[in-house]
């Protein structure tokens, strides 16, 4: 949510509760994770073609092993995911 949204709610809707839609929260988290993945992948070919490896819920054994390896090699990504 943008700062003007919070400001407007605080100014004009004093007794209202602010609601966050799960879709938009997940969207922002995924966007941030992808930006972090892109920063980490500069000059590192291992992260190429792994954009969706970090976002999948159901992983095969092979993909899970790749994900675990990448999380060890790139601790910022590992920390952000967990």
Buried (B, 14 or more C-beta within 10 A) or exposed (E): EEEEEEEEBEEEEEEEEEEEEEEEEEEEEEEEBBEBBEEBBEEEEEBEEBBEBBEEEEEEEEBEEBBEEBBEEBEEBBEBBE
